[in-house]
């Protein structure tokens, strides 16, 4: 079955039409006009549609008569930047065979650098007749152009970068700050109201100053590639706040722009670089926003459904390894090319410094299952541009064999949920967690110490956008997601959280003090651990979400950082922790520590101790009541020692205990006590005690400094 189409608008007059070239992909202005190139392996005809500046009137349809392999191309003289366009693609409408061509549906160019207009939900967006007894096997011939964002011919090469260079922060000095473009600025009283929620607002002086004073080296932004709001959310008066429904892998999300100009994003990056901060993007190449077979036809589905997506049941259904209805097929060379072209574009044209890959196990799933030597990993690691930026994997998905923590190849870093859960459980007081915490403190070597990977591979976190904030983690034992409109069924149920005696907010001074102490203890554990630390934006000032642990649809005060009620004492403490980590290289080593003896002094690079100074016995490690773990750290035995100071740390989630420090010719100085966050450096005297529920850090007296 082939879909009929409406009579086309008249041909464009006064413009020279030429064959063009099959490269570069997308729309490229060359001074004389624009070259258009688009991929479709199974199409029978491809038409370029040009629109009026307001996007309301389709001016013409031009057939792309030239084809180089599966790339269709044309050159249209006289077309200038900011021209709006889209595609209509003819071919078989045979869902049972995986083909869903429907020329009545206007399609977004997968390589579009800009999009104009917002998606307007309508049944006309569907390739099939909604409500038909035949379901997706039926065909809808209504024109969808009025409801689809238009692709924009963008001029991307004229931004003045000046002397901009990437900060290229070494991994052992990296501190990541995960943030949302709008959420971080929407309620900030010192950000220009006209810029709140935008790229330019994020790069305002007050935000940059805040991050610099904290000691942040790298900001990781939730998705900023163009995305859509799911229909079911719009119908409930909500939106896709987090942005994990990408529809344009080259285009910045229009809602974060003030003037619909690419220079706004580029200006943001340049300002971050001037402040010495890297920009890493959370990217979603595992699926698109087109959902399953009952979703809209917006781009990939209409261009070549069988090539872009992993299909099942002969082609009618979609593999759903992502939980979103579809899975992009990176095993197809042109889909893989699109992803790599997109990544290079954001590095070379937009100057970003790295990527965090959402549901990254999907990207490595070959026909035989997850393969760390698969096509995506091979391609990205050999690429001269992409192999030098920061690459971070979320190492799980819901597909078969989807949990792959530790299985990714160098140079990928990985989000470490084992670290998250161990730290939460230890400070909650769960029995028997201490041995696991010891592994996390040393960078989870049992997971990552292979294949020449560094100890910085583990991205350690206590919280992230998905889950409780740090303040809610110590205030709620049960999630409160009712605002999402799903009767509190969504979001994780097992959060290892603890309300510490009272559910929700409280004005009890004693409870507030206890909650603040536990937050300090967890943050201190994060900064004392080998690996790469990541802080959720807002945790440093006590931001909460009212117990909502899945605020993906809350583009409002629930999801926005609460600057008006910022906890400035916690902010100062976080800055102090980061400074301490920066000051002591033993806390941020590249090599794993395995208690091997060092040539420099014959001492092990890590020594575990009990509070009484003795080394824990096997019985101690298996004792559920073993709740005070002491750690003496030195530089790794396999590395070079340049006289870096050792550190002695005490993590006590139990009652107060007498504390015996290791022998040291210089003596010890207390440089951190979470029960006294404002205390300065103090000489450690006999008769010390490890306070209940505390983290203490000591350094040799001759070198100890208060960060």
Secondary structure as UniProt FT lines:
FT   STRAND          17..18
FT   STRAND          26..29
FT   STRAND          33..39
FT   STRAND          45..51
FT   TURN            53..54
FT   STRAND          58..63
FT   STRAND          66..68
FT   TURN            69..70
FT   STRAND          71..77
FT   TURN            81..82
FT   STRAND          84..90
FT   STRAND          92..94
FT   HELIX           95..97
FT   STRAND          99..100
FT   TURN            103..104
FT   TURN            110..111
FT   STRAND          114..116
FT   HELIX           123..125
FT   TURN            130..131
FT   TURN            133..134
FT   HELIX           135..137
FT   HELIX           145..147
FT   STRAND          150..152
FT   TURN            162..163
FT   HELIX           171..173
FT   STRAND          175..179
FT   TURN            181..187
FT   TURN            189..190
FT   TURN            193..197
FT   HELIX           199..202
FT   HELIX           205..214
FT   STRAND          218..221
FT   STRAND          225..227
FT   HELIX           231..235
FT   TURN            236..237
FT   STRAND          246..252
FT   HELIX           254..256
FT   HELIX           262..274
FT   TURN            275..276
FT   STRAND          278..283
FT   TURN            289..290
FT   TURN            293..294
FT   HELIX           300..308
FT   STRAND          311..312
FT   HELIX           313..315
FT   STRAND          317..318
FT   TURN            330..331
FT   HELIX           333..348
FT   TURN            349..350
FT   STRAND          354..357
FT   TURN            358..359
FT   HELIX           360..364
FT   STRAND          365..366
FT   TURN            367..368
FT   STRAND          369..370
FT   TURN            372..373
FT   HELIX           375..382
FT   TURN            384..385
FT   HELIX           386..388
FT   STRAND          390..393
FT   TURN            400..401
FT   TURN            405..406
FT   TURN            410..411
FT   STRAND          413..416
FT   HELIX           417..428
FT   TURN            431..432
FT   HELIX           434..441
FT   TURN            442..443
FT   HELIX           445..448
FT   TURN            451..452
FT   HELIX           455..457
FT   STRAND          458..461
FT   HELIX           470..473
FT   TURN            474..475
FT   HELIX           482..484
FT   TURN            487..488
FT   TURN            500..501
FT   HELIX           509..528
FT   STRAND          532..536
FT   TURN            537..538
FT   HELIX           539..541
FT   TURN            546..547
FT   HELIX           551..553
FT   TURN            555..559
FT   HELIX           563..565
FT   HELIX           568..583
FT   HELIX           585..587
FT   TURN            599..601
FT   STRAND          606..609
FT   TURN            611..612
FT   HELIX           618..621
FT   TURN            624..625
FT   STRAND          628..633
FT   TURN            637..638
FT   STRAND          647..652
FT   STRAND          657..658
FT   TURN            665..666
FT   STRAND          668..673
FT   TURN            674..675
FT   TURN            677..678
FT   STRAND          682..683
FT   STRAND          689..690
FT   STRAND          694..700
FT   TURN            701..703
//
